[in-house]
Amino acid sequence: MGAAQAVDDKCESAGSYAFVCGPIAAEDLVQVPGTRWIIASGMAPGAPITLIDSQQKSWSVLYPADAPRAVQDMKTYGACPGSPDPNNFITHGLHIRAASNGHSTLYVVGHGGREAIEVFDVDSSGEKPVLTWTGCVMTPDGMAANSVTSLKDGSLLATIPLQTGRTIDEALGGAITGGAYRWSPGDSGFVMIKGTELPYANGIEVSADEQEIYIATSGGFKVIAYSHSNPARQLRSTGLLSFVPDNLHMDSDGRLLTAGMLIDDPVCGNGRGPDKIDFAKFMTCPRPFVAGAVDPQTMAYTDLATSAAIPQFSNITMALQVGDDIWIGTFAGDRIAYRPLKVTD
């Protein structure tokens, strides 16, 4: 599986969308700074972290591959109990921060053998990026995180959508089930950020000046801006969105990109209202999806890409701008979608 995999001849396009087929449950994608490479998570047992060539539209296994590399940064991550079990490693939300000399730091929400934010060095100075695990921060009480972002000082902000005892059905019904947590180097662990309690806190980002925090609430169907210095103060938010907003990523224009499945659909049913939501049914019926941009200053929302239901590509979770294309991931499937940004649906 380590060799690059070309697009399968049977991996046919759907409407304006083409696919890179093979990566399993690529729930989140990030672009390695200054390169053509995309890193994709694998949110399923046995699914690796994959490397996508955005130009060739091919992929290869990045981690764990045949010989996973690990050099623990004991100064920063000394409390981490060691590298993750490569045979029991599931990956979820991703965040990447440029460093220097062709290196970046990749933060990965990890599940499987443990619940933690896993940290990797990405060396892109050679022909292809190389991933080396360097540390982790365990989540509190073994709760599963969803998304992660970082600050310049090495601090991490992560969302935990479902605190112990809470369910996704409650969250999609609008109940407060989770929130954002913070860890800084030297801290013993993550601490809840009071004021960020939300129905299924999902994607998280920070402004370039780190004065604001942005969180997507999948159960509240909006994106909210908070003051970093006073998170109990919600600054502004989008209106109710027509889809379930999932991950957040900043694009080259400083907009927040998000994506998700349409809430209301005549085939799959209504996903919002007083009736109890059956999440299992919600995720198994292919729904139309939307990817869009939020202006963080005004919280005005703009559609970037929409699609009717695609049976072979559903459960949409995120959008990422790479050059003139938009790439779209899913938490359940065997492909990643892409298309030009400037396409009229």
PELINDA-V507169 format. One record per pair of residues at least 12 apart in sequence whose C-alpha atoms are under 7 Angstrom apart, sorted by the first residue. I is the first residue (numbers start at 1). GAP is how many residues later the second one is. D is the distance in Angstrom with one decimal. If there is no record, write none. Layout:
i gap d
I GAP D
I GAP D
//
This chain:
i gap d
1 59 6.9
1 60 6.3
2 58 5.6
2 59 5.1
2 63 6.4
3 57 5.7
4 54 6.2
4 55 5.1
4 56 4.4
5 53 5.5
5 54 5.2
5 55 6.1
6 52 4.8
6 53 6.9
7 13 5.6
7 14 5.9
7 50 6.9
7 51 6.2
8 13 6.6
16 323 6.3
17 320 6.1
17 321 5.7
17 322 5.2
18 319 5.7
18 320 5.5
18 321 6.3
19 316 6.1
19 317 5.4
19 318 4.5
19 319 6.1
20 37 6.1
20 38 6.6
20 315 5.5
20 316 5.3
20 317 6.5
21 313 5.9
21 314 4.1
21 315 6.5
22 312 5.2
22 313 5.6
23 27 6.7
23 311 5.4
23 312 5.5
24 18 5.8
24 23 5.8
24 309 5.9
24 310 4.5
24 311 6.6
25 17 5.0
25 18 5.0
25 19 6.1
25 305 5.8
25 306 4.6
25 307 4.6
25 308 5.1
25 309 6.2
26 14 5.5
26 15 5.0
26 16 4.9
26 17 6.4
26 303 5.5
26 304 5.5
26 305 5.9
26 310 6.9
27 14 5.9
27 15 6.5
27 16 6.1
27 65 6.0
27 66 6.9
27 290 6.1
27 302 5.4
27 303 4.7
27 304 4.3
28 12 5.8
28 13 5.5
28 64 6.5
28 65 5.5
28 66 6.0
28 290 6.3
28 301 5.9
29 12 6.6
29 65 6.6
29 291 6.9
29 300 6.9
30 64 6.7
30 65 6.6
30 66 6.7
33 65 6.1
36 17 6.2
36 18 5.6
36 19 6.7
37 14 6.7
37 15 5.7
37 16 5.1
37 17 6.0
38 13 5.8
38 14 4.9
38 15 6.5
38 16 6.6
39 12 4.8
39 13 6.2
41 50 5.3
41 51 5.8
42 48 6.2
42 49 5.1
42 50 6.5
43 47 5.4
43 48 5.1
43 49 5.3
43 288 6.1
44 46 5.8
45 44 7.0
45 45 5.8
47 43 6.8
48 13 6.4
48 15 5.8
48 16 6.4
49 12 6.3
49 13 5.6
49 14 5.1
50 12 4.9
50 13 6.9
62 69 6.9
63 68 6.9
64 22 5.9
69 62 7.0
69 63 4.8
69 64 6.2
70 13 6.7
70 62 5.3
70 63 4.5
70 64 6.0
71 61 6.8
71 62 6.2
71 63 5.2
72 61 6.9
72 62 4.2
72 63 5.3
73 61 5.4
73 62 6.0
76 109 6.0
77 58 5.3
77 59 6.1
80 55 6.3
80 56 5.4
80 57 6.1
83 50 6.9
83 52 6.9
85 28 6.5
88 24 5.2
88 25 5.4
89 21 6.8
89 22 6.1
89 23 4.9
89 24 6.3
90 20 5.8
90 21 4.9
90 22 5.3
91 17 6.6
91 18 5.8
91 19 4.7
91 20 6.1
92 16 6.8
92 17 5.1
92 18 6.2
92 54 6.5
93 15 6.0
93 16 5.1
93 53 5.7
93 54 4.5
93 55 6.4
94 13 5.8
94 14 4.8
94 15 6.5
94 53 6.7
94 54 6.5
95 12 5.1
95 13 6.7
95 53 6.2
95 54 5.6
102 21 6.0
102 22 5.3
102 23 4.8
103 18 6.8
103 19 5.4
103 20 4.6
103 21 6.0
104 17 6.0
104 18 5.0
104 19 6.7
105 15 5.8
105 16 4.9
105 17 5.9
106 13 5.8
106 14 5.0
106 15 6.2
106 16 6.6
107 12 4.8
107 13 6.5
109 36 6.3
109 37 6.4
109 38 6.4
109 39 6.8
115 23 6.2
115 24 5.9
115 27 5.6
115 28 6.5
115 29 5.7
116 20 6.3
116 21 5.5
116 22 4.2
116 23 5.1
117 19 5.4
117 20 5.2
117 21 6.3
118 17 6.1
118 18 4.4
118 19 6.7
119 14 6.0
119 15 5.6
119 16 5.1
119 17 5.5
120 12 5.3
120 13 4.2
120 14 5.3
121 12 6.3
121 13 6.6
137 52 6.9
138 51 6.9
139 51 6.3
140 49 7.0
140 50 6.3
143 20 6.4
143 21 6.6
144 16 6.2
145 13 6.6
145 14 5.6
145 15 4.4
145 16 6.9
146 13 5.6
146 14 5.8
146 15 6.6
146 56 6.1
147 12 5.4
147 55 6.2
147 56 5.4
147 57 6.2
148 56 6.3
149 55 6.4
149 56 5.8
154 30 6.6
154 31 6.6
155 28 5.6
155 29 4.1
155 30 6.3
156 26 5.7
156 27 5.2
156 28 6.3
157 23 6.7
157 24 5.6
157 25 4.6
157 26 6.6
158 22 5.6
158 23 5.3
158 24 6.5
159 20 5.7
159 21 4.3
159 22 6.1
159 42 5.8
159 43 6.0
159 45 6.9
160 18 5.5
160 19 5.6
160 20 6.2
160 41 6.4
161 16 6.2
161 17 4.5
161 18 6.1
161 39 4.2
161 40 4.6
161 41 6.1
162 15 5.1
162 16 5.0
162 38 6.3
163 14 5.9
163 15 5.3
169 108 5.8
169 109 6.5
169 110 6.0
171 28 4.7
171 29 5.3
171 48 5.0
172 46 6.9
172 47 4.2
172 105 6.8
173 46 6.5
173 103 6.7
173 104 6.6
174 25 5.5
174 45 5.2
174 46 5.9
175 24 5.3
176 21 6.3
176 22 4.9
176 23 4.3
177 21 6.2
177 22 5.1
177 23 5.8
178 19 5.6
178 20 5.6
178 21 6.4
178 22 5.8
178 23 5.9
179 17 5.1
179 18 4.4
179 19 5.5
179 22 5.2
180 12 6.1
180 13 5.6
180 16 5.8
180 21 7.0
181 12 5.2
194 37 6.8
194 38 6.4
195 36 5.4
195 37 3.8
196 35 6.5
196 36 6.7
198 19 6.4
199 18 6.0
199 19 6.7
199 20 4.6
199 21 5.9
200 17 5.6
200 18 5.4
200 19 5.4
201 14 6.7
201 15 6.1
201 16 4.7
201 17 6.5
202 13 6.6
202 14 5.3
202 15 5.7
202 16 6.3
202 44 5.7
202 45 6.2
203 12 5.6
203 13 5.0
203 43 5.6
203 44 3.9
203 45 4.7
204 12 6.6
204 44 5.8
205 43 6.4
205 44 6.8
211 16 6.3
211 17 5.2
212 13 6.6
212 14 5.6
212 15 4.8
212 16 4.8
213 12 5.8
213 13 5.1
213 14 6.4
213 15 5.7
214 12 6.3
216 29 6.0
216 30 6.3
217 28 6.7
218 26 5.2
218 27 5.3
218 28 6.2
221 19 5.5
221 20 5.4
221 22 6.9
221 23 5.6
221 24 6.2
222 15 6.9
222 16 5.6
222 17 6.3
222 18 5.4
222 19 5.7
222 23 6.7
223 14 5.6
223 15 5.6
224 12 6.1
224 13 4.2
224 14 6.6
225 12 5.9
237 62 5.7
238 61 5.0
238 62 6.3
238 63 6.9
242 20 5.9
242 21 6.0
243 17 5.6
243 18 5.2
243 19 4.1
243 20 4.9
243 47 6.8
244 16 5.0
244 17 5.6
244 18 6.5
244 19 6.2
245 13 6.0
245 14 5.5
245 15 5.2
246 12 6.2
246 13 6.0
246 14 5.9
246 71 5.3
246 72 6.2
247 70 6.2
247 71 5.2
249 71 6.7
251 70 6.0
255 38 5.9
255 39 5.6
255 40 5.1
255 41 6.3
256 37 5.4
256 38 4.9
256 39 6.5
256 40 6.7
257 35 5.7
257 36 4.5
257 37 6.4
257 62 6.1
257 63 6.9
258 33 5.8
258 34 5.7
258 35 6.5
258 60 5.5
258 61 5.7
259 31 5.5
259 32 4.0
259 33 6.2
259 57 6.7
259 58 5.7
259 59 4.7
259 60 5.8
260 29 5.7
260 30 5.7
260 31 6.6
260 56 5.0
260 57 5.2
260 58 6.7
261 26 6.0
261 27 6.0
261 28 4.4
261 29 6.4
261 54 6.5
261 55 5.9
262 25 6.3
262 26 5.6
262 27 5.4
262 28 6.8
265 22 7.0
268 17 5.8
268 19 6.6
283 32 6.2
286 23 5.6
286 24 6.5
286 25 5.6
286 28 5.3
287 22 4.8
287 27 6.6
288 19 5.5
288 20 4.4
288 21 4.0
289 17 5.8
289 18 5.5
289 19 6.7
289 20 6.9
289 27 6.7
290 15 5.9
290 16 4.5
290 17 6.6
291 12 6.2
291 13 5.6
291 14 5.1
291 15 6.3
291 28 6.2
292 12 4.6
292 13 6.6
304 37 6.9
306 39 6.8
313 20 6.4
314 16 6.7
315 15 5.3
315 16 6.0
315 17 6.2
316 13 5.9
316 14 4.4
316 15 6.9
317 12 5.7
317 13 5.1
317 14 6.5
324 16 5.9
324 17 5.9
325 13 6.6
325 14 5.5
325 15 4.2
325 16 5.0
326 12 5.6
326 13 5.7
326 14 6.1
326 15 5.5
327 12 6.9
//
